[in-house]
């Protein structure tokens, strides 16, 4: 069975959530180029160009994920984000600078693209999204799913939201509670 990526949160959290917990333990969905491709296809609405890229070296993307994991964990706990995480995200953004170009026509169009190899460009984009999330007030709303066997993070903009997904974890928890209640009677 192929494990599908959890998506729908800010892109930086979707990146962090590429290491779900399964019955066998943690799984890294970005461990291979095929896994990265599957995640990019799930994120195609936000990363349309990336889905068509060929990735050889996944290290830049994995590094940005690890900096993001650490930075968000510290920010959630009200601790200062380690300098190494900030420097790592900044380095990823600098390695793939945004180049803006004007194409004259009717109408004139201003485009943006990142420089560098595909994995470096993707890492730069993901680092920028992580930096924006960390700089926003939303970082204080990030929560871990309340299901015991889930490690997914989500932005809890609704105070009543407890699960990463009502279908994925919420339903499992409710079914388990019902089972235990009906078994006790």
Secondary structure by P-SEA (a helix, b strand, c coil): cbbbbbccccaaaaaaacccccccccccccccaaaaaaaaaaaccccccccccccccaaaaaaaaaaaaaaaaaaaacccccaaaaaaaaaaaaabbbbbbbbbcccbbbbbbbbccaaaaaaaaaaaaaaaaaaccccccccccccccccccccccccccccccccccaaaaaaaaaaaaaaac
